[in-house]
Amino acid sequence: MSGPASSARRGAARSTATGFGRVLVTVYGILAFAALGRSSYELVAKFGEAPVAYALSALAAVVYVVATVALALGASPGWRRVAWVAVGVEAVGVLTVGTASLVSRDVFGESTVWSLFGQGYGYVPLVLPFVGLWWLWHTRGPAAHGDRGPDPSDGSEETTA
């Protein structure tokens, strides 16, 4: 692609919500809805039984909501940064809570969204942050790849015959 429109976008990152990103945002949204429902019930009805576990489930729900919104709006640099942080926190959370719950099954008193690496959710919580990080990396834009392409203002743009 060449011309003024393509040169204006040359260093811009791609939207995180198009193509495969739509599927990713949908999966994040479903997981956010499930974790929010679970943690809301646990916090209201059972908090005294296992406060750490239920607080961790609530944290996971908040992270999933933030990641969903940030990935859906990820065309701007600000929302991309929020997405990187949210998905990074999610990855660290699921690995930390998953490992702790594997070492000691009753460490939190009850299971959380991230217990046993998300076993109760079909291990989606384990896989999803790494898919999300890959997608953020994949859509980061040519400038981040170190490939800025030819500069059309210097007259050296190659053409093919």
N, C-alpha and C positions, 0 to 999 in steps of 0.2 A: 504494500500500500504506500502511495506517495502523495505528496501535496500538502497543503497547509494543515489540514485536519490531522493527518498522520504524524506530521512533525510536532504538532502541539501535544500529541499523546505519547510521543516516543519514550519518554522517561516515566510515564505514569503507570502505576500498578493497575492490574485488571480488577474488576469488581469480584468480590468473593461470593456474591449471591447469584451468579449466572452459571449456566451449564451445570456441571457437577455440583457446584456450590449450592444450587437450589435443593438438591437431594440432601446435602450436608446440613443446610439450614433446617430442612424438614425433620431430619433425624434429631438434631439438637433440640428443636421445638418439642418433639414428642417426648424426649427424655426430660426436658425441663418441666413439661406438664406432669409427667409421672412422678418425678422427684419432688416437685412442689406439692402435689396432692399427698404423697406419702408423708413428707416432712410436716406439712400442716396438720394432718391428723395426729401424727406422733407428738408434736409439740403441744397440741391442745388436749389430747386424751390420755397420753401416757408419759409425759415428760419426766415425771418423778421416778419412773422405772429405770431409765437409762439416759440421763441428760446428755452425756457426751455423744453417744451414738445418734440421738435425735438432733442434736445441734450440728453434728457433722453432716447428717442428711439434709438439714436446712441449708448449710453452707454449700453443699453440692448443688442443691436446687438453685440457689442464687447464682452460682458460677454458670450453670447451664442456661439460665435466663439471660445473663449478661453476654455469654458467648453467642447465643442465638441472635440476639439483637445486634451485636457487633458484627457478626458474620453477614447478617442480612443487610447491614448498612455499610459494609466494608469497602466501599468505593473511595471513601475519604481517608486520608492518612491518620486522622484522629481515631476513627472507628477501627482501622486496621491495628493500631497500637493497642486499643482496648481488647480486640480479639486475640492478639498475641498474648497479652497478659492473662486473660480469662482462660484461654486454652492451655497456656503454660501452667497456671495454678491447678487446673483440672488434671493435667498429666501428673504433676507432683502429688496432688491429693490422692488420686487413685493408686499410685505406686506406693505411697507412704501408708495409707489406710489399708490397702490390700496386703502389703507385707506384714504390717502389725497384726492384722486379723488372721493371717496365715500362720504366723509364729505362735500366737495365743488366741484361740478361737473366741474366748470370752473377754478379750481386752477392753471392749467398749460396752459390754453388758448385753447388747443386742446388735443385730447387723445394721449396717448403714448402706447407702447407695453404693459406696465404694468398697464395702467389705468383700474380702476374697476376690479382689479385682473386678467387682461388679458381677459376680456369679449370679445373683438374684435377677439381674437384668440381661442375662445371656452374654455376659462379658462385653457388652457394647460400651460400658464406661471405660474399659481398658483400651479398646481399639480406637474409639472415637477421638480422643485428644491427639493421637498420633496421625490420624487421617486429617484432622483439623490443622495441625501444625504443617503437615505436608502441603495441604491446600493453600495455606497462607504463604508458604515458601514458593509454591508453584505460580501463584498469581502476583508475586511481588513486583513484577515489571522488569523490563530490559535494563534499566539503569542500575538496578540492584544486582543484575547478573554481570555487570561490568561491560555490557554491550549497549552502547549508546547509538550505534549505527552512524552512518555518514551524516555530516552536518550540511544540510542543504544550503546554508547561508554562505559556505565557502566555495561553492561551485564545483566541489569534487565528488558529488553524488554520482555513483556508477549507474550506468543504464545498460540494459541488455537489448541487443538487436534481434 
